[in-house]
Amino acid sequence: MVLVEDPISQKKRYIEMRKNAQMEKAAKSTSEISLEVDRLAGQSEDTYDKVAQKSYVNLTTADWVQRFNIYDPSRIPDSGTLNVTVNCSCGDSLISKDYGLFVTYPLQPGETLDSVSSAAKLSYDLIRRYNSVPI
């Protein structure tokens, strides 16, 4: 007995094999692209220097920020938690210690002491005196 494969069946099998190979290649390419997108998404243009100088207006240093974080200094991810230690050596000794804990807040572009005191419902004069801002 001799088995002979039908030419039409051979062509169908060949076409099916090619189609499967193309689908596998496309799936592999898609997977590689997805990995690259994920890798790039995890990158940020933020550095400890930028955080210290721009976001916290020099209330901290790049060394202080780096000391309390595990991220690559040149690539801080856009998501996650960044621990920032600030130097708060400001204050007016005439303000009562009864106020307790004070919050450090760097003014954002367009904000003024007046706009922040209004938004926080705090006395402009209290904020001005505590921060040693002259009249």
Stockholm file with secondary structure:
# STOCKHOLM 1.0

chainA/1-135         MVLVEDPISQKKRYIEMRKNAQMEKAAKSTSEISLEVDRLAGQSEDTYDKVAQKSYVNLTTADWVQRFNIYDPSRIPDSGTLNVTVNCSCGDSLISKDYGLFVTYPLQPGETLDSVSSAAKLSYDLIRRYNSVPI
#=GR chainA/1-135 SS CCCCCCHHHHHHHHHHHHHHHHHHHHHHHHHHHHHHHHHHHTCCSCCHHHIIIIISTTSSCHHHHHHTCCSCTTCCCSSSCCCCCCCCCCCCTTSCGGGCCCCCCCCCTTCCHHHHHHHTTCCHHHHHHHTTCCC
#=GC SS_cons         CCCCCCHHHHHHHHHHHHHHHHHHHHHHHHHHHHHHHHHHHTCCSCCHHHIIIIISTTSSCHHHHHHTCCSCTTCCCSSSCCCCCCCCCCCCTTSCGGGCCCCCCCCCTTCCHHHHHHHTTCCHHHHHHHTTCCC
//
